[in-house]
Amino acid sequence: MVSRPAAYALMTEYTQSESLRKHMLAVETAVRGYARMWGENEEEWGTVALLHDFDYERWPDQQNHPFRGVEILETLGYPEWVTRAILSHAEYSGVPRESRLEHTLYACDEMSGFVTAAALVRPSRSVLDLEAPSVIKRMKDKAFARAVNREDLRRGADEIGLPLDQHITNVIRFLGEQAETLGLRGTL
Protein backbone atom coordinates (compact mmCIF):
# COMPACT_ATOMS: atom_id res chain seq x y z
CA MET A 1 0.00 0.00 0.00
CA VAL A 2 2.89 2.37 0.64
CA SER A 3 4.83 2.69 -2.60
CA ARG A 4 7.59 5.24 -3.18
CA PRO A 5 6.91 5.53 -6.95
CA ALA A 6 3.24 6.32 -6.26
CA ALA A 7 4.19 8.75 -3.48
CA TYR A 8 6.77 10.47 -5.70
CA ALA A 9 4.19 10.85 -8.50
CA LEU A 10 1.70 12.36 -6.05
CA MET A 11 4.31 14.72 -4.61
CA THR A 12 5.35 15.98 -8.04
CA GLU A 13 1.71 16.33 -9.16
CA TYR A 14 0.94 18.64 -6.24
CA THR A 15 4.29 20.43 -5.91
CA GLN A 16 5.85 22.47 -8.71
CA SER A 17 8.40 24.35 -6.58
CA GLU A 18 11.84 22.82 -7.01
CA SER A 19 12.93 23.98 -3.56
CA LEU A 20 9.89 22.42 -1.86
CA ARG A 21 10.43 19.19 -3.79
CA LYS A 22 14.07 19.15 -2.67
CA HIS A 23 12.96 19.79 0.90
CA MET A 24 10.70 16.73 0.84
CA LEU A 25 13.48 14.65 -0.76
CA ALA A 26 15.91 15.84 1.93
CA VAL A 27 13.52 14.93 4.74
CA GLU A 28 12.95 11.56 3.06
CA THR A 29 16.72 11.02 2.90
CA ALA A 30 17.21 11.86 6.59
CA VAL A 31 14.25 9.75 7.76
CA ARG A 32 15.46 6.82 5.63
CA GLY A 33 18.88 7.18 7.25
CA TYR A 34 17.38 6.84 10.70
CA ALA A 35 15.20 3.92 9.58
CA ARG A 36 18.37 2.09 8.43
CA MET A 37 20.20 3.01 11.61
CA TRP A 38 17.40 1.71 13.82
CA GLY A 39 16.39 -1.32 11.76
CA GLU A 40 13.00 0.10 10.77
CA ASN A 41 11.24 -0.21 7.40
CA GLU A 42 13.14 2.26 5.23
CA GLU A 43 10.63 2.19 2.35
CA GLU A 44 7.65 2.92 4.57
CA TRP A 45 9.38 5.59 6.64
CA GLY A 46 10.86 7.24 3.55
CA THR A 47 7.52 7.33 1.78
CA VAL A 48 5.85 9.05 4.73
CA ALA A 49 8.64 11.65 4.81
CA LEU A 50 8.39 12.19 1.06
CA LEU A 51 4.68 12.98 1.40
CA HIS A 52 4.73 15.07 4.59
CA ASP A 53 4.45 18.44 2.79
CA PHE A 54 3.02 17.42 -0.61
CA ASP A 55 -0.07 19.61 -0.08
CA TYR A 56 1.83 22.65 1.25
CA GLU A 57 2.23 24.52 -2.04
CA ARG A 58 -1.53 24.48 -2.72
CA TRP A 59 -2.65 24.94 0.89
CA PRO A 60 0.11 26.59 2.94
CA ASP A 61 -2.09 27.88 5.77
CA GLN A 62 -2.64 26.14 9.11
CA GLN A 63 -6.34 25.64 8.39
CA ASN A 64 -5.50 23.37 5.43
CA HIS A 65 -1.95 21.94 5.67
CA PRO A 66 -1.50 19.02 6.34
CA PHE A 67 -5.23 18.32 6.69
CA ARG A 68 -6.01 18.58 2.96
CA GLY A 69 -3.13 16.27 2.10
CA VAL A 70 -4.28 13.72 4.65
CA GLU A 71 -7.79 13.77 3.14
CA ILE A 72 -6.27 13.05 -0.29
CA LEU A 73 -4.14 10.23 1.13
CA GLU A 74 -7.16 8.70 2.88
CA THR A 75 -9.08 8.78 -0.40
CA LEU A 76 -6.17 6.96 -2.03
CA GLY A 77 -6.26 4.26 0.65
CA TYR A 78 -3.13 5.16 2.63
CA PRO A 79 -3.16 3.53 6.08
CA GLU A 80 -3.89 5.46 9.27
CA TRP A 81 -0.29 5.21 10.54
CA VAL A 82 0.84 7.18 7.46
CA THR A 83 -1.75 9.94 7.82
CA ARG A 84 -1.26 10.12 11.58
CA ALA A 85 2.51 10.58 11.19
CA ILE A 86 1.95 13.37 8.65
CA LEU A 87 -0.58 15.10 10.92
CA SER A 88 1.75 14.82 13.91
CA HIS A 89 4.59 16.72 12.21
CA ALA A 90 2.50 19.91 12.46
CA GLU A 91 2.45 21.17 16.06
CA TYR A 92 -0.95 22.84 15.51
CA SER A 93 -2.70 19.70 14.19
CA GLY A 94 -3.64 18.49 17.67
CA VAL A 95 -2.13 15.05 16.92
CA PRO A 96 0.58 14.23 19.47
CA ARG A 97 3.68 12.43 18.29
CA GLU A 98 3.80 8.92 19.76
CA SER A 99 5.57 6.49 17.41
CA ARG A 100 9.26 6.44 16.62
CA LEU A 101 8.39 7.34 13.01
CA GLU A 102 6.39 10.37 14.15
CA HIS A 103 9.22 11.63 16.34
CA THR A 104 11.77 11.02 13.57
CA LEU A 105 9.72 12.85 10.92
CA TYR A 106 9.40 15.84 13.24
CA ALA A 107 13.11 15.76 14.12
CA CYS A 108 14.20 15.57 10.48
CA ASP A 109 11.77 18.08 8.98
CA GLU A 110 13.17 21.38 10.21
CA MET A 111 16.70 20.03 10.74
CA SER A 112 16.99 18.93 7.10
CA GLY A 113 16.00 22.41 5.98
CA PHE A 114 18.36 24.10 8.40
CA VAL A 115 21.30 21.87 7.46
CA THR A 116 20.56 22.52 3.78
CA ALA A 117 20.58 26.29 4.38
CA ALA A 118 23.84 26.03 6.35
CA ALA A 119 25.44 24.03 3.52
CA LEU A 120 24.35 26.46 0.82
CA VAL A 121 26.01 29.49 2.46
CA ARG A 122 29.39 27.75 2.70
CA PRO A 123 32.07 28.74 0.17
CA SER A 124 31.82 25.20 -1.24
CA ARG A 125 27.96 25.31 -1.25
CA SER A 126 28.21 21.69 -0.13
CA VAL A 127 26.96 19.49 2.68
CA LEU A 128 30.02 17.26 2.20
CA ASP A 129 32.37 19.52 4.18
CA LEU A 130 29.77 20.72 6.70
CA GLU A 131 30.16 19.79 10.38
CA ALA A 132 27.85 20.03 13.38
CA PRO A 133 29.71 22.90 15.14
CA SER A 134 29.14 25.08 12.07
CA VAL A 135 25.41 24.31 12.12
CA ILE A 136 25.22 24.99 15.87
CA LYS A 137 26.97 28.32 15.30
CA ARG A 138 24.36 29.18 12.64
CA MET A 139 21.60 28.29 15.11
CA LYS A 140 22.90 31.05 17.41
CA ASP A 141 22.63 33.62 14.59
CA LYS A 142 19.02 34.79 14.83
CA ALA A 143 19.17 36.41 11.39
CA PHE A 144 20.16 33.15 9.68
CA ALA A 145 17.16 31.14 8.43
CA ARG A 146 15.08 33.25 10.80
CA ALA A 147 11.85 31.37 10.03
CA VAL A 148 13.25 28.21 11.63
CA ASN A 149 12.38 27.92 15.31
CA ARG A 150 15.58 26.89 17.09
CA GLU A 151 13.60 25.28 19.89
CA ASP A 152 11.96 22.97 17.31
CA LEU A 153 15.44 21.84 16.24
CA ARG A 154 16.40 21.07 19.84
CA ARG A 155 13.05 19.43 20.62
CA GLY A 156 13.40 17.17 17.58
CA ALA A 157 16.75 15.86 18.80
CA ASP A 158 15.31 15.35 22.30
CA GLU A 159 12.31 13.46 20.91
CA ILE A 160 14.54 10.91 19.18
CA GLY A 161 16.78 10.64 22.23
CA LEU A 162 19.96 12.09 20.77
CA PRO A 163 22.18 15.01 21.75
CA LEU A 164 21.69 17.91 19.33
CA ASP A 165 25.21 17.66 17.88
CA GLN A 166 24.77 13.94 17.17
CA HIS A 167 21.41 14.52 15.43
CA ILE A 168 22.97 17.27 13.30
CA THR A 169 25.94 15.00 12.45
CA ASN A 170 23.54 12.22 11.42
CA VAL A 171 21.43 14.50 9.23
CA ILE A 172 24.57 15.91 7.56
CA ARG A 173 25.80 12.37 6.87
CA PHE A 174 22.44 11.19 5.53
CA LEU A 175 22.05 14.22 3.25
CA GLY A 176 25.64 13.76 2.10
CA GLU A 177 24.72 10.31 0.80
CA GLN A 178 22.35 12.00 -1.66
CA ALA A 179 24.24 15.28 -2.11
CA GLU A 180 24.05 15.20 -5.90
CA THR A 181 20.29 14.55 -6.03
CA LEU A 182 19.59 17.19 -3.37
CA GLY A 183 21.74 19.87 -5.03
CA LEU A 184 24.13 19.83 -2.08
CA ARG A 185 27.36 18.64 -3.70
CA GLY A 186 28.40 22.21 -4.46
CA THR A 187 31.93 22.55 -5.78
CA LEU A 188 33.18 19.37 -4.08
N, C-alpha and C positions, 0 to 999 in steps of 0.2 A: 504493500500500500504506500510505502514511503520510498519514492524513486527520485534520485537526484536528477536524471534527465527531465522528468516531468516538472520537478520543482524549478529547475533552471529555466525551462520554457515559460513557466508561469511568471517567474521573476522578471525575465526579459520582456514579456508581454506587458507587464504593468509598470516597468521602470525603464525610462529612456535615458536618464541621467547616467553618464559614464561614472561619475564619482560615487553616486549612490550604489550602482552595481558593484563597483570595486569595494565599497564598504561592506556590502553583504558577502562578497567573496572573501574578504579579509576576516570577517567574523566567522565565516564557515571554516576557513583555514585554521584559525586559532582553536575553535571548538573541536574540530577534528583532531588537532594535536593533543588536546586534553583527553579526548575519547581514547586515542591510542595509548597515551601515558597511563590511563586508569583502567584499560581493558574493557572499555565500553564499546557499544556498536557505533563505529565511526560513520557509517553510511547514514544511519538514522539521526545521529546527533548533528552531522554536517548538513543534512537536508533541512532540519529545523532552523539551524543558524542561517542558511541560505535564504530562507523564506521570512525571517523575522521582521524585515522592513519592506517586504515587496509591495505593500499598499501605501507606503509613506508618500511617494511622489504625488499620487492622486488625492490622498486624504491626510495631509500632514498635521491636522489639528487633533487635540486630545479627545475631542468628541468622537472621532472616527478611527484614528490609528491607535492600536492595531485591530480594533473591533471589526472594521469592514473587511480586513484581510482574513480574519478568523471566520467570518461568515462565509466568505468565498471558499476557504479551505474545508469548512464543514459541508458545504454543497458538493464539493469534489470528493468527499468521503474520507478526508484525513482523520486519523484517530484523535481522541480527546487529549492524549498526552502531548501531541504535537501542538494543538491549539492552546492548551493550557500553558505550555512552555512559552509560546509566543506572547500570550497575554501577560504572563508574569514578568517579562522583561521590561514592561512599562510600569513604573512605580504607581502611576495614577489609575491603573486598570482595576485595582481592588483585588487582584489575584496574587496571593502571597507565594513567594518562591519556596518550594519544598523539596523537589527532587534535585539530584546532583546535576542533571541536565539543565534545569531551570537556573540554578546558581551559576553554572558555567556559562550559559548564554549571557546572563547579566554581566558577569565578570569580564567577558571577552568583548562585549558590544562597545562600550565606551573606550576600553583600553586599546582595542584594535585601531580605533579612529585616532586616539591620542598618539600611539606609537607611529602610525602612518604619518601624522602631521610632524612629529619630531624627526622622522627620517627625511621628509621632504625639505626641511630647512637646513639640513646638513650640506656642507660643500659637495659631498659625493651624491646627494639626493638619494641615498641608499639606506635600506634597513640592515644591510650586511655588515656595516661597520658601526652600527648603533649599539650602545650598551645602556644598561639600566640606570647608572648614575646620571647619564645625560638626560634621560627621560624624567627622572626624579627632579633634576634641576629645572627642567621645563615646567614641571608641575608647580613649582614655587613661583614662576613668572605668571602673574595673574593676567597679563595682556596676551599671553600665548594661548591660542585655542580657547579663548575666554568662554565660549559656550559650553565647554566641558566642565562639569561639576567635579572638582577634585575629590570631594568626599565620596562620590559614586565610584571613582577609581579605587579608593582605599576600601570601601565597603565590598566591592566585587572580590578583591583579593581575600578579605576576611571571610566572605561567604564560601569560598572554595578552600579555606583553611591554609592559605599560603601567605608568607610575608610578602609585602608589596614588591620588594626588589626581585624576589623569585618569580612572582607572577609576571612582572614586566619582562624579565629575562626569558621566560617561557614563550610569551607572546612574540617577542622579537625573533626567537629561534623559529617558531612555527611560521611566522610571516616570511622569514628568510627562505624557508623551504619552497615558497611559491613567489619569490621576489619578482621574477620576470612577469608572471601572469598578473600580479597585483600592481605592476608599474613601480616597484620599489627596488629595482636593481641599481638604478642611477647610473653613475659612471664606472661602477665596479664590475 
